[in-house]
Amino acid sequence: MDFTYFKDIFNYYFAQIIAAEGKIGALKYVCVVIIFASFFTNVFRYLISVILAYVRANVIKNIRMDVYTNLTRLHLGYFTEKRKGDIVSRSTNDVQQLEYTVVNSLKDLMREPLLIIGQFVLLFAISAKLTFYTLLLIPISGIMIGVFTKRLKLRATQGQASIGMITNMLEETLTGIRLIKAFTARNSMIKKFTAEVRKFARINVSISKKVDLAGPLSEFLGIVVVSVILLIGGISVLENNNTITASQFITFIIVFARILQPAKAVANAYSLIQRGLASGERIFEIIDTKTEIEDRPGAIEAPKIQKSIEFKDVSFAYENDAKVLRNINFKIPKGKTVALVGPSGGGKSTLADLVPRFYDPDSGQLTLDGVDIRNYKLESLREQMGIVTQESILFNDTIFNNIAFGIEHPDEESVIQAAKIANAHDFIMQTPEGYQTVIGEHGSKLSGGQKQRLSIARAVMKNPTILILDEATSALDSESERLVQDALTKLMSNRTSLVIAHRLSTVQHADEIIVIDEGKISERGSHTELLNKDGIYKKLSLIQKG
């Protein structure tokens, strides 16, 4: 069964129509067939576009969700090692690049190879010998295109890294705009930004050259192949060796020429995919990153604290760094307050970060009621804890939603009560829309004291059994400190508290004060006991008294 068989069948039935309907009837029949063929061609073309649009939208949606989900799962150490701007760039620019290149190339990669295969089947039916020659020549063309585009992926990786740096510089500029203006550093920042933008432009031009070369190169090489086939086939026809007739040869050339367009589309898709794969690798590097802090197999729900939190010979070091904590031993009994004081850089904040398992100790144990906290489920452990830090972390949302952060279906009365305990209700009611006032990015519309009191209200709203305060008043003026300290005193009532303090006056009434110096406990005791020692605590106290 070959091409002649199908041609003979067509001729037979077409002759039957002419005999039955006449030539005009046959012409009408042909017109109807053309209309129906065009209709179904365009219907299926539309359906393919709709299906691909659905696939593209859902693939990109799933990738974005996977990136965001894994980012929220990763340990804090990941974010200290990576630039924020680069993470944002991977989550936005790289995903967009992936959509533009790989996903948008799916249509060509799904349709054009089928067209090429169908046309090659037709070519084999016309002349297997000439088709064999084309199959020898086409791989050579493919290799040449691959040589020109092999560096495309590397340049695309460099380009995405560069746009990540640009995004990071923009983020830093927006965050530190006051500092830039205050230090008249505008020109130096512009120079740095300009240098990076120029670098990205050079990379982009290089990428465009390689991408744009794929189409013309594939077309030129296709013409070369056509010319070679024309020479071989033409000689066969002119020498009358009966391998192929003139009409068959002309049909062969016409069909083969139609392969050039889909081949060009495949070449373009290939070069685009090389560019997109670079973005894909950057995206999946985030998705595939495993968190270092996760539930152990068989982890159990953490109970409400009944006895104490205890550090047993705890040591810790950040990755590839010297030890930050060395053999820490102390206990926080239920309902008591333990304060950590000492010189900056001594390891106080790192020690506090171990309690909610932002990090895990390298050696030793941190226990809750005698059980290693790594044996508890993370979520159940952290649900018991409220954290107030020196830097108030607020979101560009309403005051109400910031106080009720993380709580589904919050009760309005509970939010107001939490604000009153935090000494925040009065200033909230003075804002334009009260609890529904949007406070701006990072709470930019509020003062430092107001932001801190909202952070305390958020902790009150959570009603934690364990409280961690990390220098919660150190950045405030005297009046704000008084209001915040009063709110903290209410918050700490009957709660197990770990307090990090710079100002010693704020921890004088702690049940125990522990002095941390160079990652070790150098002194411990009550405020009075430590003042009677000629140690670091007494020196710090004298310095602060001036």
C-alpha positions, 0 to 999 in steps of 0.5 A, spaced: 500 500 500 503 506 497 501 513 495 498 511 488 493 507 492 490 513 496 490 517 489 487 511 485 481 511 490 480 518 490 480 518 483 475 513 483 470 516 487 471 523 484 469 520 477 463 517 481 461 524 483 462 527 476 458 521 473 452 522 478 452 529 479 456 532 473 462 537 473 458 542 476 455 538 482 463 535 483 465 542 483 460 544 489 462 537 492 469 540 492 467 547 495 463 543 501 469 539 502 473 545 503 469 549 507 468 543 512 475 542 512 477 549 513 471 549 519 474 543 523 481 545 522 480 552 525 475 549 530 481 544 532 486 550 532 482 554 537 480 548 542 488 546 542 489 554 543 484 553 549 487 547 552 494 549 552 492 556 555 489 552 561 495 547 561 499 554 561 495 557 566 495 551 571 502 549 570 505 556 572 499 557 578 502 550 581 509 552 580 508 559 584 504 555 589 510 550 590 515 556 590 511 560 595 509 554 600 516 551 600 519 558 602 514 558 608 517 551 610 524 553 609 528 554 616 531 561 617 538 559 616 536 559 608 534 566 608 540 569 612 544 565 606 540 568 600 539 575 598 532 577 599 532 580 592 534 574 588 529 570 592 523 575 589 526 575 582 526 567 582 519 567 584 517 572 579 521 574 573 524 566 573 517 564 573 515 569 568 521 567 563 519 560 564 512 561 562 514 565 556 519 560 554 518 553 555 510 553 556 509 557 550 513 553 546 509 547 548 504 548 542 510 548 537 513 542 540 506 538 540 504 540 533 510 541 529 513 534 530 506 531 528 506 535 521 513 533 520 512 526 521 506 526 517 509 529 511 515 525 512 510 519 511 508 522 505 515 523 502 517 516 503 510 514 499 513 518 494 520 516 494 524 512 499 531 513 496 530 521 496 527 521 503 533 517 506 538 522 503 534 527 507 534 523 513 542 523 513 542 531 512 537 533 517 541 531 523 547 535 520 543 541 520 541 539 527 548 539 530 550 545 527 544 549 530 546 545 537 553 548 536 550 555 536 545 555 541 549 550 546 551 557 550 544 559 550 543 556 557 549 559 560 548 566 558 540 565 560 543 563 567 547 569 568 542 573 565 537 571 571 542 572 576 543 579 574 536 581 574 536 577 581 541 582 583 537 588 580 531 586 584 535 586 590 538 593 589 531 595 588 529 592 594 535 595 598 534 602 595 526 602 597 528 599 604 534 604 605 532 610 602 532 615 608 539 612 609 541 614 602 538 621 602 541 622 609 548 620 607 548 623 600 549 616 597 544 617 591 550 618 586 554 612 588 547 607 588 546 610 581 553 608 579 552 601 582 545 600 579 547 602 572 553 598 572 548 592 573 543 594 568 548 595 563 551 588 565 544 585 564 543 589 557 549 586 554 547 579 557 540 580 554 543 582 547 547 576 547 541 571 548 537 575 543 543 574 538 543 566 539 535 566 539 534 570 533 539 566 529 536 559 530 530 561 525 534 564 520 540 558 521 534 553 520 531 556 514 538 556 511 540 549 512 533 547 510 534 550 503 541 547 503 538 540 504 532 542 499 538 544 494 542 537 495 535 533 494 534 537 488 540 536 485 540 528 486 533 527 484 534 532 478 539 527 476 535 521 477 529 524 472 534 527 467 537 520 466 531 517 466 533 511 471 526 510 472 527 511 480 522 517 480 518 521 475 518 528 474 511 529 477 513 525 483 519 529 484 516 536 483 511 533 488 516 531 493 520 538 493 513 541 494 512 537 500 519 537 503 519 545 502 513 545 507 517 541 512 521 547 513 516 552 516 515 547 522 522 545 522 524 552 523 518 553 529 521 547 532 528 550 532 526 556 535 522 553 540 528 549 542 532 555 543 527 558 547 527 552 551 534 552 553 533 559 555 527 557 559 531 551 562 536 556 566 530 559 569 527 553 571 533 550 574 533 557 579 526 556 580 526 548 582 532 550 586 527 553 591 522 548 590 527 542 591 531 545 597 529 541 604 528 544 610 533 543 616 528 544 621 522 539 620 518 534 624 521 527 626 518 521 625 513 519 630 513 526 633 507 528 638 503 534 640 507 538 644 503 539 651 502 545 655 508 547 659 507 543 666 514 544 669 519 547 665 524 549 659 531 546 660 537 547 656 542 541 657 549 542 655 547 546 648 552 548 643 550 551 636 554 554 630 551 557 624 554 554 618 561 554 617 562 559 623 565 558 630 560 556 635 556 562 637 553 558 644 557 553 648 555 548 653 549 552 655 545 550 662 539 553 665 532 552 666 526 556 666 520 554 671 513 554 669 510 561 670 517 564 671 521 569 668 528 568 666 532 574 663 538 574 658 543 580 658 550 581 656 554 584 651 552 585 643 554 579 639 554 574 645 549 569 643 543 571 646 538 572 640 541 565 637 539 562 644 532 565 644 531 562 637 532 555 639 526 555 643 521 555 637 526 551 633 528 556 628 534 553 629 536 546 632 542 545 637 548 542 634 549 538 641 546 538 647 538 538 648 533 543 649 527 540 653 520 541 655 517 538 661 523 533 660 522 531 653 527 534 647 523 539 643 525 535 637 520 530 639 514 534 638 511 537 632 513 544 630 506 547 629 504 544 636 510 547 639 510 554 636 502 555 637 504 555 645 509 561 644 508 568 643 514 572 640 515 580 641 522 582 637 526 589 637 524 590 630 516 590 630 514 586 624 507 588 621 504 587 614 500 592 610 494 590 612 488 593 617 490 594 625 485 589 626 488 583 621 495 585 624 493 584 631 489 577 629 494 575 625 494 567 624 487 566 627 481 564 623 475 568 624 477 572 630 472 575 635 472 583 635 471 583 642 478 579 643 482 584 639 479 590 642 481 587 649 488 585 646 489 592 644 487 595 651 492 590 655 497 592 650 496 600 651 494 600 644 487 601 644 487 609 645 491 611 639 488 606 635 481 609 636 485 616 634 487 613 627 482 615 621 478 608 621 480 605 627 481 598 627 480 598 620 486 603 618 491 600 613 498 601 617 502 601 610 508 597 609 512 595 615 507 599 619 510 605 616 504 610 618 505 608 625 511 611 630 516 606 633 512 605 640 505 604 636 508 599 632 511 595 638 504 595 642 501 592 636 506 587 636 504 586 643 497 586 642 498 580 637 502 576 642 496 577 647 491 575 642 495 569 641 494 568 649 501 564 649 503 560 655 511 561 653 513 568 651 519 570 648 521 578 648 527 580 644 530 587 646 522 589 645 523 596 648 531 598 646 529 602 640 524 606 644 524 613 647 522 614 654 515 615 654 514 609 649 518 605 653 514 606 659 507 604 655 510 598 652 514 596 658 507 596 662 504 592 656 509 587 657 508 587 664 501 585 663 503 580 658 508 576 662 503 575 668 503 568 669 507 566 663 513 562 662 518 568 659 525 568 656 527 576 656 533 579 652 534 586 655 539 591 653 536 596 658 538 592 665 532 597 668 527 593 664 529 586 667 530 588 675 524 584 677 526 577 673 526 571 677 533 570 674 538 574 670 543 570 666 549 574 663 551 571 656 558 573 654 562 570 648 557 564 647 557 562 655 554 563 661 559 568 665 554 570 671 547 568 674 543 570 679 538 576 681 539 583 680 541 584 687 546 578 687 549 580 681 550 587 683 554 585 689 559 581 684 564 585 681 562 582 674 560 584 667 553 585 670 555 590 675 559 594 669 554 594 664 549 597 670 554 602 672 555 604 664 548 605 663 547 609 669 552 614 666 
